Amino acid sequence: MSYRASTSTAHATEPEPSTSSLHATAVKTNAPAVAPLPSRFKIGTNHKKYLDAHDGKVFCHIPPRVITSPNAPSIPRPFVYENEPVQCRVDGRYGYINIYQWPQMFCEEYLWGVAYPMKGMYWETDPLAHLWWTPMYANFVPLADTTLVVGFLSQEKRNELNKVQDVVKNRYMLYKKSKVPEHNPHDQGEQIMLIMRNNYNHLDRFPLTWRDIIMAVTEFQCSVMECFAYFDYHQMILPSIQTPAFPYPEYNPYWLGVFTCDPGVTETLFRAGVPV
């Protein structure tokens, strides 16, 4: 707000009253009290009402890049920009380059990759907590009376992994009842399920070396994650993308999420509650 300059010398040398003394000055001069300036920006308590896919709920600065997210509460470190060699680790996984362990760049040929299960979201008593379990050598039971050092995973651990397989089978039945495969001529749900079953049978029925058991467990875990990601994408994410409904859903903390440099992809995934 501007104030009119005084024509007298005395008034010209007087400092302009501060905003804290405006009300007192108005009383002394019988001038109307000055109303407080209106807020220039509305701050909403509900981010779904005020933020869209191009806003940043959180951000991080990794020079020379600034990464934002319109819905996630935090941003994982983007290892996708680091020149790290792709190589298998001792636990049978690929570290931060592993698409099942850490968010990667969005890939149009692999749309359901945004919905892999998130580590740490399941109770220890939940069978799906075994998706990130790493076998110990104490779980290895070598075959007796053989010169080859081969054997099986202990029966206890195989039973726990079998419970994971049962959860996936139940999830697949719900997927089939939803009639999603009938509307998708290129549906791969059944093939992904067969891969998961074959991986478990390989682990359960064939004697393996200790190193091969580690890899077999990892392959089974990855195939289970593939099933859940595929089913969630076609049952939950794709319908929200095709027919978005406002207000858009909150981000789903059970999905791993994805990085992208495309604002259009951000807008699309934001409508479905995918961490992006």
TAFEN-V573138 format. One record per residue. N is the residue number from 1. RES is the residue in one small letter. PHI is phi in radians with two decimals (* if undefined). BURIAL is I if it has 16 or more other ideal C-beta (glycine too) atoms within 10 Angstrom, else O. Layout:
<<N | RES | PHI | BURIAL> <N | RES | PHI | BURIAL>>
This chain:
<<1 | m | * | O> <2 | s | -1.71 | O> <3 | y | -2.03 | O> <4 | r | -1.24 | O> <5 | a | -1.31 | O> <6 | s | -1.39 | O> <7 | t | -1.54 | O> <8 | s | -1.54 | O> <9 | t | -1.17 | O> <10 | a | -1.10 | O> <11 | h | -1.22 | O> <12 | a | -1.18 | O> <13 | t | -1.53 | O> <14 | e | -1.30 | O> <15 | p | -1.20 | O> <16 | e | -1.21 | O> <17 | p | -1.08 | O> <18 | s | -1.33 | O> <19 | t | -1.15 | O> <20 | s | -1.25 | O> <21 | s | -1.87 | O> <22 | l | -1.10 | I> <23 | h | -1.16 | O> <24 | a | -1.14 | O> <25 | t | -1.09 | O> <26 | a | -1.15 | O> <27 | v | -1.19 | O> <28 | k | -1.19 | O> <29 | t | -1.78 | O> <30 | n | 1.05 | O> <31 | a | -1.53 | O> <32 | p | -1.14 | O> <33 | a | -1.14 | O> <34 | v | -1.47 | O> <35 | a | -1.29 | O> <36 | p | -1.10 | O> <37 | l | -1.15 | O> <38 | p | -1.18 | O> <39 | s | -1.17 | O> <40 | r | -1.38 | O> <41 | f | -2.27 | O> <42 | k | -1.47 | O> <43 | i | -1.81 | O> <44 | g | -1.56 | O> <45 | t | -1.53 | O> <46 | n | -1.90 | O> <47 | h | -1.17 | O> <48 | k | -1.17 | O> <49 | k | -1.50 | O> <50 | y | -2.03 | O> <51 | l | -1.84 | I> <52 | d | -2.11 | O> <53 | a | -1.15 | I> <54 | h | -1.71 | O> <55 | d | -1.59 | O> <56 | g | -2.08 | O> <57 | k | -1.30 | O> <58 | v | -2.41 | O> <59 | f | -2.64 | O> <60 | c | -2.42 | O> <61 | h | -2.02 | O> <62 | i | -2.11 | O> <63 | p | -0.82 | O> <64 | p | -1.66 | O> <65 | r | -1.90 | O> <66 | v | -2.07 | O> <67 | i | -1.98 | I> <68 | t | -2.16 | O> <69 | s | -2.46 | I> <70 | p | -1.45 | I> <71 | n | -2.42 | I> <72 | a | -1.32 | I> <73 | p | -1.36 | O> <74 | s | -2.69 | O> <75 | i | -2.09 | I> <76 | p | -1.21 | I> <77 | r | -1.07 | O> <78 | p | -1.45 | I> <79 | f | -1.20 | O> <80 | v | -1.10 | O> <81 | y | -1.67 | O> <82 | e | -1.77 | O> <83 | n | -1.52 | O> <84 | e | -1.80 | O> <85 | p | -1.16 | O> <86 | v | -1.51 | O> <87 | q | -2.62 | O> <88 | c | -1.26 | O> <89 | r | -1.68 | O> <90 | v | -1.08 | O> <91 | d | -1.46 | O> <92 | g | 1.49 | I> <93 | r | -1.92 | I> <94 | y | -2.05 | I> <95 | g | 1.09 | O> <96 | y | -1.35 | I> <97 | i | -1.50 | I> <98 | n | -1.29 | I> <99 | i | -1.17 | I> <100 | y | -1.57 | I> <101 | q | -2.05 | I> <102 | w | -2.60 | I> <103 | p | -1.04 | I> <104 | q | -2.09 | I> <105 | m | -1.25 | O> <106 | f | -1.10 | I> <107 | c | -2.25 | O> <108 | e | -1.16 | O> <109 | e | -1.44 | O> <110 | y | -2.45 | O> <111 | l | -1.06 | I> <112 | w | -1.31 | I> <113 | g | -1.14 | I> <114 | v | -1.40 | I> <115 | a | -2.02 | I> <116 | y | -1.12 | I> <117 | p | -1.05 | I> <118 | m | -1.66 | O> <119 | k | -1.14 | O> <120 | g | 1.60 | O> <121 | m | -1.70 | O> <122 | y | -2.13 | I> <123 | w | -1.14 | O> <124 | e | -1.09 | O> <125 | t | -1.41 | O> <126 | d | -1.36 | O> <127 | p | -0.96 | I> <128 | l | -1.25 | I> <129 | a | -1.12 | I> <130 | h | -1.35 | I> <131 | l | -1.17 | I> <132 | w | -2.04 | I> <133 | w | -1.35 | O> <134 | t | -1.99 | O> <135 | p | -1.15 | I> <136 | m | -1.84 | O> <137 | y | -1.09 | O> <138 | a | -1.14 | O> <139 | n | -1.50 | I> <140 | f | -1.62 | I> <141 | v | -2.03 | O> <142 | p | -1.19 | O> <143 | l | -1.28 | O> <144 | a | -1.50 | O> <145 | d | 1.00 | O> <146 | t | -2.60 | O> <147 | t | -1.43 | O> <148 | l | -1.54 | O> <149 | v | -1.51 | O> <150 | v | -2.25 | I> <151 | g | -3.08 | I> <152 | f | -2.18 | I> <153 | l | -1.20 | I> <154 | s | -1.00 | O> <155 | q | -1.07 | O> <156 | e | -1.05 | O> <157 | k | -1.25 | I> <158 | r | -1.16 | I> <159 | n | -1.13 | O> <160 | e | -1.16 | O> <161 | l | -1.23 | I> <162 | n | -1.15 | O> <163 | k | -1.13 | O> <164 | v | -1.09 | I> <165 | q | -1.08 | I> <166 | d | -1.13 | O> <167 | v | -1.09 | I> <168 | v | -1.16 | I> <169 | k | -1.07 | O> <170 | n | -1.11 | O> <171 | r | -1.15 | I> <172 | y | -1.18 | I> <173 | m | -1.10 | O> <174 | l | -1.13 | O> <175 | y | -1.09 | I> <176 | k | -1.20 | O> <177 | k | -1.15 | O> <178 | s | -1.26 | O> <179 | k | 1.12 | O> <180 | v | -1.07 | I> <181 | p | -1.05 | O> <182 | e | -1.18 | O> <183 | h | -1.66 | O> <184 | n | -2.12 | O> <185 | p | -1.14 | O> <186 | h | -1.87 | O> <187 | d | -1.08 | I> <188 | q | -2.03 | O> <189 | g | -1.02 | I> <190 | e | -1.16 | O> <191 | q | -1.13 | O> <192 | i | -1.15 | I> <193 | m | -1.11 | I> <194 | l | -1.11 | O> <195 | i | -1.10 | I> <196 | m | -1.09 | I> <197 | r | -1.15 | O> <198 | n | -1.10 | O> <199 | n | -1.13 | I> <200 | y | -1.21 | I> <201 | n | -1.08 | O> <202 | h | -1.07 | O> <203 | l | -1.31 | I> <204 | d | -1.53 | I> <205 | r | -1.97 | O> <206 | f | -1.97 | O> <207 | p | -1.18 | O> <208 | l | -2.33 | I> <209 | t | -1.26 | O> <210 | w | -1.04 | O> <211 | r | -1.14 | O> <212 | d | -1.19 | O> <213 | i | -1.14 | I> <214 | i | -1.03 | I> <215 | m | -1.18 | I> <216 | a | -1.15 | I> <217 | v | -1.08 | I> <218 | t | -1.11 | I> <219 | e | -1.09 | I> <220 | f | -1.12 | I> <221 | q | -1.06 | I> <222 | c | -1.15 | I> <223 | s | -1.18 | I> <224 | v | -1.15 | I> <225 | m | -1.05 | I> <226 | e | -1.07 | I> <227 | c | -1.08 | I> <228 | f | -1.10 | I> <229 | a | -1.12 | I> <230 | y | -1.15 | I> <231 | f | -1.18 | I> <232 | d | -1.10 | I> <233 | y | -1.10 | I> <234 | h | -1.39 | I> <235 | q | -1.68 | O> <236 | m | -2.05 | I> <237 | i | -1.38 | I> <238 | l | -1.03 | I> <239 | p | -1.05 | O> <240 | s | -1.23 | I> <241 | i | -1.30 | O> <242 | q | -1.28 | O> <243 | t | -2.29 | O> <244 | p | -1.12 | O> <245 | a | -2.17 | O> <246 | f | -1.60 | O> <247 | p | -1.27 | O> <248 | y | -1.21 | I> <249 | p | -1.18 | I> <250 | e | -1.10 | O> <251 | y | -1.11 | I> <252 | n | -1.62 | I> <253 | p | -1.24 | O> <254 | y | -1.50 | O> <255 | w | -1.83 | I> <256 | l | -1.19 | I> <257 | g | 1.54 | I> <258 | v | -2.78 | I> <259 | f | -1.77 | I> <260 | t | -2.76 | I> <261 | c | -1.89 | O> <262 | d | -1.79 | O> <263 | p | -1.03 | O> <264 | g | -1.15 | O> <265 | v | -1.15 | I> <266 | t | -1.04 | I> <267 | e | -1.06 | I> <268 | t | -1.13 | I> <269 | l | -1.26 | I> <270 | f | -1.07 | I> <271 | r | -1.15 | I> <272 | a | -1.79 | I> <273 | g | 1.36 | I> <274 | v | -1.49 | I> <275 | p | -1.06 | I> <276 | v | -2.49 | I>>
